[in-house]
Amino acid sequence: MKVFVTGATGYIGSVVVEKLIAAGHRPAGLARSDRAADKLASLGAGVVRGDLHDSASIAAGAAAADAAIHLAMEFSAAAPKLDRAAIDAILAGLGGAGKPLVYTSGIWVVGSTGDAGADEDSPVNPTPLVAWRPVHEQLVLRAPGIRGIVIRPAMVYGRGAGFVGVFQRSASAEGVVRYVGDGENRWPFVHVDDLADLYVLALGAPAGALYFAAVGDSVKVKDVARAAARGARLAAQPLEEARRSVGPLADAVTLDQVIRSRKAQQELGWKPGRGTVLHELEAA
């Protein structure tokens, strides 16, 4: 299957491209620079030149494919407009021919869950940073003529990147690991390789399917920071101070979340098998 991938050279996207190729698919990724194009070529993927500002290139990439995976995202003020334009361009390119579009959302759309937790049937209560995203989820899930599928990844770890990678690099370079708030809030996690496996499986999901991607128990942020620190100093940044420096991202990373993610395993046969985030940090 020819699969058009936005965000194909990013942290998650590059692993998804690897997994698509391993599964026998032929991915082509959106590349905004020569460096990105070279990275895709080195992975064995095709290249579609353009970026999220280039709806024509996005539509053309989707039109040449049998399926699309939309992974590109940003958290700037322009994010809602760019994401909506990308969705519209992909839908136009796929042409209503029953082809799958796998859209990337995230766990932050359900807000803090506390001990009650959340699953795919839980109502949304998005933190302000992603307040617009549930509308885009529904746009994909209800799009006529295609198989719209949504994945909501938990906090992604593995291969030295994601928020956990930030903790590790800060510990190594600065001798300190900073987190926002008191660190008692919990994050659910998914390993990037397990997540990429799910994206490949999701190409065969039915129209309107929505899946959380989280594995195991949620972990207190303070415990993750301590494991990443490896003896470095821990520093808690007050929420109000963090809001001044990083805006609404501060409220997102202080959400307390427990996510139940059995649906993908039951419906798609997803079998996540990597170690927990704490085990990975202990082995680093």
Secondary structure as UniProt FT lines:
FT   STRAND          2..6
FT   TURN            7..9
FT   HELIX           11..22
FT   TURN            23..24
FT   STRAND          26..31
FT   HELIX           34..43
FT   STRAND          46..49
FT   TURN            52..53
FT   HELIX           55..63
FT   STRAND          67..70
FT   TURN            77..78
FT   HELIX           79..94
FT   TURN            95..96
FT   STRAND          100..104
FT   HELIX           107..110
FT   HELIX           114..116
FT   TURN            120..121
FT   HELIX           128..130
FT   TURN            131..132
FT   HELIX           133..141
FT   TURN            144..145
FT   STRAND          147..153
FT   STRAND          155..157
FT   TURN            159..160
FT   HELIX           162..174
FT   STRAND          176..180
FT   TURN            181..182
FT   STRAND          186..187
FT   STRAND          189..191
FT   HELIX           192..202
FT   TURN            203..204
FT   TURN            207..208
FT   STRAND          209..213
FT   STRAND          219..220
FT   HELIX           221..229
FT   TURN            230..231
FT   STRAND          233..237
FT   HELIX           239..246
FT   TURN            247..248
FT   HELIX           249..253
FT   HELIX           263..268
FT   HELIX           277..283
//
